[in-house]
Every structure is written in structure tokens, then in C-alpha cells.
Amino acid sequence: MTIETSYLAAFLVGLLGGVHCVGMCGGVVGALCMGLGNNLGAEQNKTAKQNFLKVLPFLLSYNIARISSYTLAGILMGGIGWLGSHLITIYSIQQTLEIIAAGFMLALGLYIAGWWKGLASIERLGGKVVWKRLEPFGRRFMPVTTYRQAFFLGLIWGWLPCGLVYSVIIWTISTQSPLEGGLLMLSFGLGTLPNLLLMGVFASTLNQFIQQPWVRQVAGIMIMAFAGVMFYRGF
């Protein structure tokens, strides 16, 4: 894949992986919106459109920060890949990293489709090592009543242990470039945005759609197809 194609693929992985994003991040987005509904004096007869327009600035603030955290992680991991390529004199290191990234992407597709839950163990490990230290900081910004609180909550929530995010982060290492790694994660983050914005207002309807097995399976198969392309390129 060319660099531009990789960015498009990362965007589509984020979009298709939305079936997983809603499960992982939907809770905090739903809680954020319910809290805002109370704080903004939302009435029961308000239409979905009116409620959406009220919470949209908060959702954007939260998601801009969340995607910023992803981009920072991509810059760091792309930098690690760059450093490793200069310290380890292996001719095929980029191909090796791409094959490893493809393996994670394949596991992600199987995970989203519901055919193999191996990535769940990585998420649990991340929860024990990383999230238990960050989660108390996130609680300081809830309930959300200001854009600033939404932004800082998003910055912290961007580090939530997630097999989807981890798979793309491994991919960024193979770029061997902080810039390309950051842009790859930015593209991925933008792909996750539509699902989480809709989750803020249409949680019930979106959940019912995403929980249908065929939706998850189609998304998983398409992600596995990306994995196939990455394997082909690596080999």
C-alpha cells in the first residue's frame, strides 16, 4: 500500500471498528451526554436534533482530545520504529514489522467478528497496567459541565485499553516515522469519529444495529481483508 492508501485504510479500520468503539467508549459518551442533558436543562419533549445540537460542542471537544491522544501515541510509536530501524541493522525490519502488524489486524478482524477473543486478554492486561492508574484522573472531570472538562476527559480516555487501538498502534511502528505514525493514528481516529458522535444521541438505535451478528461479521471480514493486503506487502 502507498502512504496515502495506508491512511485511507486506517480511516476505514476506525470506521469499521466502530462496532467495537461503541462498546468500549459508548459508556462514557452516553454518560457525558446524559449529564449534559441534566445540566443544560433538557426537557423530555426535546427532539433528538435539538439535544444533539446542544451536546455537539461537548462531544467535539471530547473527541478532538481523544483523537489527539491517538495521534500522540502514533508519533511516539512511529518514533520507536524509526529508532529501532537505525539501531537494529536488519535489512527486512520494515517487512517484519508489517507482518507483525498484519497479524494484529487479522486478530482484530476475528475479534470484532466474534470468532476469536484473543485480543480481549491484551485489553485486560492494559487495564491492569495502564488504565487503573489513569482512570482516577478521568473521574475528576465528571460530571462534564464545561468544554474544558470534556477536552481533558477525552485526552485521558484516549489511552483506554482497546484491542482496536493497540492493533493500529502496532501498525504505526512499521511506518518507522513519527510523522507517518502520527498521521496514521490521526486517520484512524477520524474514522472512529462518526460512530461516537452518533452514539452521543442515538445510543439505543445504534447499539441495536451494531449488536447484530452480521454487522460485526461484515466489519470483521473487511478488516481481515486489510490484513491480507498487509501480509501480501510484508511477504
C-alpha positions in Angstrom: 0.0 0.0 0.0 1.2 3.5 -0.7 1.3 6.0 2.2 -2.0 7.7 1.1 -3.7 4.2 0.8 -2.5 3.4 4.3 -4.1 6.5 5.7 -7.4 5.6 3.9 -7.1 2.0 5.2 -6.6 3.3 8.7 -9.6 5.5 8.4 -11.7 2.6 7.2 -10.4 0.4 10.0 -11.6 3.1 12.5 -14.9 3.3 10.8 -15.5 -0.4 10.6 -14.1 -0.9 14.1 -16.9 1.4 15.3 -18.8 -1.8 16.3 -16.1 -2.2 19.0 -15.7 1.5 19.7 -19.3 1.8 20.7 -18.9 -1.0 23.2 -15.6 0.4 24.7 -16.2 4.2 24.6 -20.0 4.3 24.3 -20.5 4.2 28.1 -18.5 7.3 28.8 -20.1 9.2 25.8 -23.6 8.2 26.9 -22.8 9.2 30.5 -21.4 12.5 29.2 -24.5 13.3 27.2 -26.9 12.3 30.0 -25.1 14.5 32.4 -25.1 17.4 29.9 -28.8 16.8 29.3 -29.5 17.3 33.0 -27.0 20.2 33.4 -28.4 22.0 30.3 -32.0 21.7 31.5 -33.1 19.3 28.7 -36.7 18.6 28.8 -38.3 15.2 27.9 -40.1 16.6 24.9 -36.9 18.0 23.3 -36.3 16.4 19.9 -33.2 14.4 19.2 -32.0 17.1 16.8 -32.3 19.8 19.5 -30.5 17.6 22.1 -27.8 16.7 19.6 -27.1 20.4 18.8 -26.8 21.2 22.5 -24.3 18.4 23.2 -22.4 18.6 19.9 -19.7 21.1 21.1 -19.0 19.0 24.1 -18.8 15.8 22.0 -16.4 17.5 19.6 -14.2 18.8 22.4 -14.1 15.2 23.9 -13.4 13.6 20.6 -10.8 16.1 19.4 -8.9 15.4 22.6 -9.3 11.6 22.3 -8.0 11.7 18.7 -5.1 13.9 19.8 -4.1 11.2 22.2 -4.2 8.7 19.4 -2.1 10.9 17.3 0.5 11.4 20.0 0.7 7.6 20.5 1.2 7.2 16.8 4.1 9.8 16.9 5.7 8.0 19.8 5.4 4.5 18.3 6.4 5.7 14.9 9.5 7.2 16.5 10.2 3.9 18.3 10.0 2.2 14.9 12.4 4.8 13.4 14.8 4.4 16.3 14.7 0.6 16.1 15.3 0.6 12.4 18.5 2.6 13.0 19.7 0.6 15.9 18.9 -2.9 14.6 20.7 -3.5 11.3 18.3 -6.0 9.7 17.6 -5.4 6.0 14.0 -6.6 6.2 13.0 -5.0 9.5 10.2 -3.0 7.9 8.7 -6.1 6.2 8.9 -7.9 9.6 7.1 -5.1 11.4 4.4 -5.1 8.7 3.9 -8.8 9.0 3.5 -8.4 12.8 1.1 -5.5 12.3 -0.9 -7.7 9.8 -1.1 -10.4 12.4 -2.6 -8.0 14.9 -5.0 -6.7 12.2 -6.1 -10.3 11.5 -6.7 -10.9 15.2 -8.7 -7.7 15.3 -10.9 -8.8 12.5 -11.5 -12.1 14.2 -12.2 -10.3 17.5 -14.7 -7.9 16.0 -16.5 -10.6 14.1 -16.8 -12.6 17.3 -14.9 -15.6 16.1 -11.8 -15.3 18.4 -11.4 -13.3 21.6 -7.6 -13.3 21.9 -7.3 -9.5 21.9 -9.5 -9.4 25.0 -6.6 -10.6 27.0 -4.5 -7.7 25.8 -7.2 -5.3 26.8 -7.4 -6.9 30.2 -3.6 -6.6 30.6 -3.8 -2.9 29.6 -6.5 -2.4 32.1 -4.3 -3.7 34.9 -1.1 -1.9 33.9 -2.3 1.4 32.4 -5.9 2.1 32.9 -6.1 1.6 36.7 -3.6 4.4 37.0 -5.3 6.8 34.6 -9.0 6.2 35.3 -8.9 8.1 38.7 -7.8 11.2 36.8 -10.7 10.8 34.4 -13.2 10.8 37.2 -12.0 14.3 38.2 -13.6 15.7 35.1 -17.0 14.1 35.6 -19.8 15.1 35.5 -18.9 17.2 32.5 -20.3 20.8 32.6 -17.7 22.7 30.5 -15.8 22.3 27.3 -12.5 22.2 29.2 -13.7 19.2 31.3 -14.9 17.4 28.1 -11.5 18.0 26.5 -9.4 16.7 29.4 -11.7 13.7 29.8 -11.1 12.9 26.1 -7.3 13.3 26.5 -7.4 10.6 29.2 -9.9 8.4 27.6 -7.7 8.2 24.5 -5.5 5.8 26.5 -8.3 3.4 27.3 -7.0 -0.2 26.8 -8.6 -1.2 23.5 -7.6 -4.0 21.1 -8.7 -1.9 18.2 -6.3 1.0 19.1 -3.5 -1.4 20.0 -3.7 -3.1 16.7 -3.3 0.2 14.8 -0.6 1.4 17.1 1.5 -1.8 16.2 0.9 -0.8 12.6 2.4 2.7 13.2 5.7 1.1 14.4 6.1 -0.4 10.9 6.0 3.1 9.4 9.3 3.9 11.0 8.4 7.5 11.0 7.0 9.8 13.8 5.2 11.9 11.2 3.7 8.9 9.3 2.8 7.2 12.6 1.0 10.2 13.9 -0.9 10.7 10.6 -1.8 7.0 10.5 -3.3 7.3 14.0 -5.0 10.6 13.1 -6.6 8.9 10.1 -7.8 6.0 12.3 -9.1 8.4 15.0 -11.1 10.3 12.4 -12.6 7.0 11.2 -13.9 6.3 14.7 -15.5 9.8 15.0 -18.8 9.2 13.2 -19.8 6.3 15.4 -19.0 8.0 18.6 -20.8 11.2 17.6 -23.9 9.3 16.7 -23.5 7.3 20.0 -23.9 10.5 21.9 -27.5 10.9 20.8 -28.7 7.7 19.1 -27.2 5.2 21.6 -30.2 2.9 21.7 -30.7 2.6 18.0 -27.0 2.4 17.2 -26.5 -0.3 19.8 -29.3 -2.5 18.4 -27.8 -2.2 14.9 -24.2 -2.9 15.9 -25.1 -5.9 18.1 -26.5 -7.8 15.1 -24.0 -10.6 14.4 -24.0 -10.0 10.6 -22.9 -6.4 11.1 -20.0 -7.4 13.3 -19.0 -10.2 10.9 -19.0 -8.0 7.8 -16.9 -5.4 9.6 -14.5 -8.2 10.8 -14.2 -9.7 7.4 -13.4 -6.3 5.8 -10.7 -5.7 8.4 -9.3 -9.2 7.8 -9.1 -8.2 4.1 -6.9 -5.3 5.0 -4.8 -7.7 7.0 -4.4 -9.9 3.9 -3.1 -6.9 1.9 -0.6 -6.1 4.7 0.5 -9.8 4.7 1.0 -9.7 0.9 3.0 -6.5 1.2 5.1 -7.8 4.0 6.0 -11.1 2.3 
